[in-house]
Amino acid sequence: MYILRGVKTVDGGPVDLTIEGETIASLAPAPPAVAAGPIPAGAVVIPGDGLLVLPAFVDIHIHLDKAFVRDELPDTDGTLEGAIRAMRDRKARYTSDDVAARASRLIRSSVTAGATRIRTHVDIDAAARLVALEGTRRAAAECADLCDVQIVAFPQEGVVRDPQARRLMERAVELGVDAVGGMPHWEADPAAQREHVRFCFDLAAAADLDVDMHVDETDDAGVRTLEMVVDEAIARGWEGRVTVGHVCSLAGADEAYAARVIRKCWEASVNVIANPATNLILQGRGDRGLIRRGLTRVAEFRAAGVNLCFGQDNVSDGFCPFGRGDMLEIAFLAAHAAHLTSRRDLDYALRGVTEAPARVWGLRDYGVRPGVRADLMCFRAASWEEALRLQNPPELVFFKGRPVARSAVTTVVGTAPVLAGLRGDGGEERRGSEGGAADDGWTDAPSRRST
Ligand SMILES: [Zn+2]
């Protein structure tokens, strides 16, 4: 049993939050210290003064198999096409060990940053074959005590352009994945795009899987595979089971098309994932002067009531040099890119990395309330807005009721004491922040810091 004593939540506080087994057992107003009752035998009490408890992040769009190959690639022109080209040769040299090690490193980094559920797209194509899938499955198994991982089979090179992709995708589904991916706009023309969409839905329907596609990740406003995907979802009765990522071209499309297709997304309960980090980088490369931000129509999807999330997407690969699986950082970038600044807007940004992706995942026991699984994170901040502003990692992360990551940021400002830790004389301690199983017997208070 863990008792988080006197923590804040987004609804107020202070409260005592009790975890029993994997579950939040209770949330009760924190009594004054003198009135606090005896501590139950075996309970670990964590002093929560100054801590804000939030549900752990859900990163609903990442690429674990591609991560951390950046230094091995030739420099690219910064476009999606350039990135896919640059990655192709490296993918052909994937080994299961190599993918598993890199994927595991990113899972641990994500957990440290507060994500305990991660949905990854895994390349299934002639270059990656099934090696990326095998390595990612191994990493997910190795990290099963830290994080839940869902895998989407992703034909990065197309299913019409890449003649091997269909057989490999079918085999990937046989081996076991959580959703069928796709990338129809990558095909040569609308007929091939339609064929791509139909193939992916056939595969998903045969295996009773959800669909989660990369859609219209281009500045070309004439590319409109979003409507193909949504029409297919409606025609097959796959409402509520389809997710589309990126949807960049919609930003440049005419208002009539945008309004029509956004309305259809709402009718078909299609989820939309914007990936601000990667698309701020990849999109708008041909623009001069007014350079597009690369994001889809966040405001219009929001106004229409469509479930919209923010994802990490790429980490240190051919597509993006940055990233660490940090959804606090992604929410921060989303707030900048999508003009989310009012308090309601910032609540929306939080929803985009918590409740909205939890809905895509199909979670019913998610949040900070009694009876749900205790996947939680604690920021040393007065509010979500302050956590977003400071960009410090959560001090504690819980997965299934157990602490799995602990971070501390120590800042010393002044004169003589600043160098104390460097002298190794027992002065200020600087702690690392790698994710990992924490000691269940932990009872000391997290380090304080000044900002
Ligand atoms: Zn992606």
Boltz pocket constraint, residues with backbone or C-beta under 6 A from the ligand:
constraints:
  - pocket:
      binder: B
      contacts: [[A, 61], [A, 62], [A, 63], [A, 121], [A, 214], [A, 245], [A, 313], [A, 314]]
      max_distance: 6.0
